[in-house]
Amino acid sequence: MASTPEILSVSQLNQAVSNLLERNFPLAWVSGEISNFTRAASGHWYFTLKDSAAQVRAVMFRGRAQYADFNPKEGDKVEVRALVSLYTPRGDFQLNVESIRRAGVGNLYEAFVQLKNKLAAEGLFDEERKRALPEFPKTIGIVTSPQAAALRDVLIALHRRAPHIDVILYPTAVQGEGSAEKIATAVHTASRRAECDVLLVCRGGGSMEDLWSFNAESVARAIASCSMPVIAGIGHETDFTIADFVADCRAPTPTAAAELAATPRAEWVDALFHYADALTTALRRQLDKLTQTLDWYAHRLQSPAQAIKHQQLRLSAIQSRLHYALHTPLNQSRHALLQLQERLKSQLPDTRLQKADLSQLSRRLSSAHNTHTNQLRQQLMGLASQLNLLAPQRTLERGYAILQDHAGNILRHPQHITPPQRFTLRLAEGSAEIDISSVSNQIHDS
């Protein structure tokens, strides 16, 4: 007998399909455009997600919707992380949305994470490099848009808390094309001018795209290299940008940034009064202590006249001791010197006889020296006479002549003469050039 096929109710069929979908389609990201958006009294969101070719119903329950960072509206391009399911009472195919974000935020967030990791690796987020905020700033700089509501909030907070502080605005666009470079330029300008003690970089809340300029690397590096401490007050408390991590201090809102930068003047005044009271009490106690010490010293203090008399007696005794100490050794030394002088006189030899002998020897030596000098002078004169007689000039004056060749050599032998040749004949007075026609080796007596 053939078995009868199982017959399912509509509810069972829809539940089976729902289970099948949920098991085979895990959480996935789906992008599309919102339409028919409805926010129920229960807090649930109902809408249709569509593109140019299809659409699908979607629901986001209140427990998930309360964590969304924006309120969707008709026509918004979004990305949802959803579970594919079936609404069994009606058999409607739908998406159960776990989270929602604006379209493109996924790419932005990925870029955000990459830049954050890069700058963190370079140490730009390290607490060691961050500077303390000045306790008593005289001037506060603000980098924001002149039209921003954040500027008004900051100025109101500063005026309320510390109206004595000067404020310098470095205007810049805070969103839109090219705004990141403008923000970085404004920060560099404030750093270069060094006109303020602390710099606020702020803007009001907005979407991730609105705040994206503060995630630019150029802005982060401008803040890191700023010459004064930087407070970042960007968006709301739940908003975080790269600028927040790089800044020396992060405030949840622009108003909070102003409060961090300037302690209320009333608090400083109260603190000053407190310190003044504490100082007055401490001085009074110290004065009482010193007064008591003064009374104790006054009790021990002697009469000035008595103290002077006592010091005079001590001075007189010291003078007597000093006089004795100076003169006694001097007298002793003088007496010893006289004794030594007498002993020296008795020990000195009688040199009168030796002086007479020395005088006689000196005279004899002088006489002998003169005699010897005269003898040498006479010998020298005789030798000079002989030398004068033997001088070549004297020989020439007696009629002789000297024969020289062209090189100036004196010729002594006929063999050295080779006629015809010109020779120089040196006479007693002058010289003559001669030619010799013949030479004879015979010696003639005069």
C-alpha positions in Angstrom: 0.0 0.0 0.0 1.6 3.3 -1.1 2.4 5.7 1.8 0.5 9.0 1.9 2.8 12.0 1.3 3.2 14.4 4.3 1.0 17.4 4.1 2.5 20.6 5.4 0.5 23.5 6.7 1.3 27.0 5.4 2.9 27.9 8.7 5.1 24.8 8.6 6.1 25.5 5.0 7.0 29.1 5.8 9.0 28.1 8.9 10.9 25.4 6.9 11.7 28.0 4.2 12.8 30.5 6.9 15.1 27.9 8.5 16.5 26.9 5.2 17.3 30.6 4.3 18.9 31.3 7.7 21.1 28.2 7.6 22.4 28.7 4.0 22.7 32.5 4.0 24.9 33.8 6.8 25.2 37.5 7.8 26.1 39.4 4.7 26.6 43.1 3.6 24.0 44.3 1.1 23.9 47.8 -0.5 21.0 49.7 -1.8 18.8 52.7 -1.7 16.2 53.2 1.1 12.6 53.8 0.3 9.3 53.5 2.3 11.2 54.2 5.5 9.0 53.9 8.6 9.9 54.3 12.3 7.3 52.5 14.3 6.2 53.5 17.8 8.0 50.5 19.1 11.3 51.9 17.9 11.6 49.3 15.0 12.6 50.5 11.6 10.9 49.2 8.5 12.0 50.1 5.0 12.6 48.7 1.5 16.2 48.3 0.1 16.3 48.6 -3.6 18.5 49.1 -6.6 17.7 49.7 -10.3 16.5 46.1 -10.9 15.1 44.7 -7.7 14.0 45.4 -4.1 13.7 43.6 -0.8 11.9 44.4 2.5 14.1 45.0 5.6 13.5 45.4 9.3 15.9 46.7 11.9 14.6 46.1 15.5 14.9 48.7 18.2 17.8 46.9 20.0 19.9 47.3 16.9 18.6 50.6 15.6 19.5 52.5 18.7 23.3 51.9 18.0 23.1 53.4 14.4 25.2 56.6 14.1 22.7 58.3 11.8 19.0 58.5 11.0 18.2 57.1 7.6 15.8 58.9 5.3 14.3 58.3 1.9 16.8 58.0 -0.9 19.8 57.4 1.3 22.5 55.1 -0.2 23.3 52.6 2.6 25.0 49.3 3.3 23.4 46.9 5.8 24.7 43.8 7.5 21.7 41.5 7.5 20.5 38.0 7.9 18.3 36.6 5.0 15.0 35.5 6.5 11.3 35.0 5.9 8.5 36.7 7.8 6.5 33.5 8.4 3.0 35.1 9.2 2.9 36.6 5.7 5.5 34.6 3.9 7.4 37.8 3.0 11.0 37.5 2.1 13.0 40.1 4.2 16.3 41.1 5.6 16.8 41.2 9.4 19.3 44.1 9.7 22.0 43.9 12.4 23.9 47.2 11.5 23.6 50.0 9.0 26.0 52.5 7.6 26.2 55.0 4.7 27.3 53.6 1.4 31.0 53.8 1.0 31.7 54.0 4.7 33.2 50.5 4.5 36.0 51.8 2.2 36.4 54.9 4.3 36.7 52.8 7.5 39.3 50.6 5.9 41.3 53.6 4.9 40.9 55.0 8.4 42.2 51.8 10.0 45.2 51.6 7.6 46.2 55.2 8.3 45.7 54.7 12.0 47.9 51.6 12.0 50.6 53.4 10.0 50.8 56.5 12.2 50.6 54.4 15.4 53.6 52.4 14.1 55.5 55.7 13.7 54.8 56.6 17.3 52.5 59.6 16.6 49.9 58.3 19.1 52.4 57.6 21.9 51.6 59.2 25.2 55.3 59.9 25.8 55.4 62.5 22.9 52.3 64.3 24.0 52.7 67.6 25.9 50.9 68.8 29.0 48.4 71.7 28.6 49.5 75.0 30.0 47.9 75.9 33.3 47.6 79.6 32.6 47.3 80.2 28.9 47.3 83.9 27.9 46.1 83.2 24.3 44.1 80.4 22.8 44.1 79.6 19.0 41.2 78.0 17.3 41.3 76.2 13.9 37.7 75.9 12.6 35.3 77.4 10.1 34.1 81.0 11.0 30.5 79.9 10.1 30.6 76.7 12.3 28.3 76.4 15.2 31.3 74.9 17.1 33.1 78.2 17.0 30.2 79.9 18.7 30.0 77.2 21.4 33.8 77.5 22.0 33.7 81.3 22.2 30.7 81.3 24.6 32.5 78.7 26.8 35.7 80.7 26.9 34.0 84.0 27.6 32.0 82.3 30.4 35.0 80.6 32.0 38.0 82.9 31.2 37.1 86.2 29.6 40.6 87.5 30.2 42.1 85.1 27.7 42.8 86.3 24.1 41.4 84.2 21.2 42.9 84.0 17.7 40.9 82.4 15.0 42.7 80.5 12.1 39.8 80.2 9.7 39.5 77.2 7.5 36.9 75.0 5.8 36.2 71.9 7.8 34.5 69.7 5.2 34.3 69.4 1.5 36.9 69.0 -1.3 40.3 70.3 -0.3 39.3 71.0 3.3 42.0 68.6 4.7 44.8 70.6 3.1 43.2 73.8 4.3 43.0 72.5 7.9 46.7 71.4 7.7 47.7 74.8 6.4 45.8 76.6 9.2 47.6 74.4 11.8 51.0 75.1 10.2 50.2 78.8 10.2 49.4 78.8 13.9 52.5 76.7 14.6 54.8 79.1 12.6 53.4 82.3 14.1 53.5 80.9 17.7 51.0 83.5 18.8 49.1 81.3 21.2 49.8 79.0 24.1 47.4 76.2 23.1 45.6 75.4 19.9 42.0 74.0 19.5 41.2 72.1 16.4 37.4 71.6 16.4 34.2 71.3 14.5 30.6 70.1 15.4 29.1 66.7 14.8 28.3 65.1 11.5 28.5 61.9 9.5 31.7 60.0 8.9 32.0 61.7 5.6 31.5 65.1 7.2 34.3 64.5 9.6 36.6 62.7 7.1 38.9 65.7 6.5 40.1 65.2 10.1 41.2 61.7 9.1 43.7 63.0 6.5 47.4 62.2 7.0 48.3 65.8 6.2 46.2 67.0 9.1 47.6 64.4 11.5 51.2 65.3 10.7 50.5 69.0 11.0 49.1 68.5 14.5 52.0 66.2 15.4 54.5 68.9 14.4 52.7 71.8 15.9 54.9 74.0 18.1 52.3 74.3 20.9 50.0 71.7 22.5 46.9 70.8 20.5 43.4 69.9 21.8 41.1 68.1 19.4 37.4 68.7 19.9 35.8 67.1 16.8 32.2 65.9 16.5 30.3 64.3 19.4 31.6 62.0 22.2 31.2 58.9 20.1 33.1 60.3 17.1 36.8 59.5 16.8 39.1 60.7 14.1 42.9 60.4 13.4 43.3 64.0 14.6 41.9 62.9 18.1 44.7 60.2 18.4 47.5 62.5 17.3 46.5 65.6 19.4 48.0 66.1 22.8 44.5 66.0 24.3 41.2 64.8 23.0 37.9 66.4 24.0 34.5 64.8 23.3 33.0 68.1 22.0 34.2 71.5 20.9 32.8 73.0 24.1 34.6 70.4 26.2 37.8 71.4 24.3 37.3 75.0 25.4 36.8 73.8 29.0 40.0 71.8 28.9 42.0 74.7 27.5 40.8 77.3 30.1 40.2 76.7 33.7 37.4 79.0 35.0 38.7 82.2 36.4 36.4 81.8 39.4 38.2 78.5 40.3 41.6 80.2 40.1 40.4 83.1 42.2 39.0 80.6 44.8 42.2 78.7 44.8 44.2 81.9 45.2 42.1 82.9 48.2 42.6 79.4 49.6 46.4 79.6 49.2 46.4 83.1 50.6 44.6 81.9 53.8 46.9 79.0 54.1 49.9 81.2 53.6 48.6 83.7 56.2 48.1 80.9 58.7 51.6 79.5 58.0 53.2 82.9 58.4 51.4 83.6 61.6 52.5 80.3 63.0 56.1 80.9 61.9 56.0 84.4 63.4 54.7 83.0 66.7 57.6 80.5 66.7 60.2 83.1 65.9 58.8 85.4 68.6 59.1 82.6 71.2 62.7 82.0 70.0 63.5 85.7 70.3 62.2 85.7 73.9 64.5 82.7 74.7 67.5 84.5 73.2 66.6 87.7 75.0 66.6 85.8 78.3 70.1 84.5 77.6 71.4 87.8 76.3 74.1 89.5 78.6 74.4 93.3 79.2 76.1 94.9 76.2 78.5 96.9 78.6 79.5 93.7 80.4 80.0 91.8 77.1 82.2 94.7 75.8 84.3 94.8 79.0 84.8 91.0 78.8 85.9 91.3 75.2 88.3 94.2 76.2 90.0 92.0 78.8 90.3 89.2 76.3 91.8 91.6 73.8 94.3 92.9 76.3 95.5 89.4 77.2 95.8 88.5 73.5 97.8 91.7 72.9 100.2 90.8 75.7 100.7 87.3 74.4 101.2 88.6 70.9 103.8 91.1 72.0 105.7 88.5 73.9 105.4 86.0 71.0 106.8 88.6 68.6 109.6 90.3 70.6 111.1 87.4 72.5 112.2 85.4 69.4 113.4 88.7 67.8 115.7 89.5 70.8 117.0 86.0 70.9 117.8 86.1 67.2 119.5 89.5 67.5 121.7 88.2 70.4 122.6 85.0 68.5 123.6 87.2 65.5 126.0 89.3 67.5 127.6 86.2 68.8 128.0 84.8 65.3 129.5 88.1 64.1 132.2 88.0 66.9 133.0 84.4 66.1 133.3 85.2 62.4 135.7 88.1 63.1 137.9 85.8 65.2 138.0 83.2 62.5 138.9 85.5 59.6 142.6 85.2 58.5 145.1 88.1 58.2 145.5 88.7 54.4 147.6 91.8 54.4 150.9 90.1 53.6 149.2 88.1 50.8 147.7 91.3 49.4 151.3 92.9 49.3 152.7 89.8 47.6 149.8 89.9 45.1 150.4 93.6 44.3 154.2 93.0 43.7 153.4 89.9 41.5 150.9 92.0 39.6 153.5 94.7 38.9 156.1 92.1 37.8 153.6 90.4 35.5 152.7 93.7 33.9 156.4 94.6 33.3 157.1 91.2 31.8 154.1 91.5 29.6 155.2 94.8 28.3 158.7 93.6 27.6 157.5 90.5 25.8 155.1 92.6 23.8 157.9 95.0 22.6 160.1 92.1 21.6 157.3 90.6 19.5 156.6 93.9 17.9 160.3 94.3 16.9 160.3 90.8 15.5 157.2 91.5 13.6 158.7 94.7 12.1 161.8 92.8 10.9 159.7 90.1 9.3 157.6 92.8 7.7 160.7 94.4 6.2 161.9 91.0 4.9 158.5 90.3 3.4 158.5 93.7 1.8 161.8 93.0 0.1 160.6 89.6 -1.2 157.3 91.0 -2.5 156.7 90.5 -6.3 156.1 94.2 -6.7 159.6 95.0 -5.4 161.0 92.4 -7.8 159.2 94.1 -10.7 160.4 97.5 -9.5 164.0 96.2 -9.9 163.4 95.6 -13.6 162.0 92.2 -13.7 158.7 91.2 -15.5 156.1 88.3 -15.2 155.0 86.4 -18.3 151.4 85.1 -18.3 149.4 83.2 -20.9 145.8 84.1 -21.9 144.5 82.1 -18.9 146.5 84.1 -16.5 149.0 81.3 -15.7 152.6 82.4 -14.9 155.1 80.9 -17.4 158.4 79.7 -15.8 159.9 77.3 -18.5 160.4 77.8 -22.2 158.6 74.5 -22.9 155.4 76.2 -21.8 155.7 78.7 -24.6 154.4 77.7 -28.0 154.8 80.5 -30.6 153.1 82.1 -32.3 151.0 83.0 -29.4 150.0 86.2 -27.6 151.1 86.6 -24.0 150.7 89.2 -21.3 153.8 90.8 -19.8 153.2 92.2 -16.3 155.6 95.1 -15.4 156.1 97.2 -12.3 153.7 99.7 -13.6 151.0 98.2 -15.9 151.2 95.4 -18.4 151.8 94.8 -22.2 150.6 92.3 -24.8 153.5 90.7 -26.7 154.0 88.1 -29.4 157.0 85.6 -29.2 158.4 84.5 -32.4 161.0 82.0 -31.1 162.0 80.3 -27.8 165.5 79.3 -26.6 166.3 77.0 -23.7 169.7 78.6 -23.0 170.1 80.4 -19.7 171.9 83.8 -19.8 173.7 85.3 -16.9 173.0 88.9 -16.2 
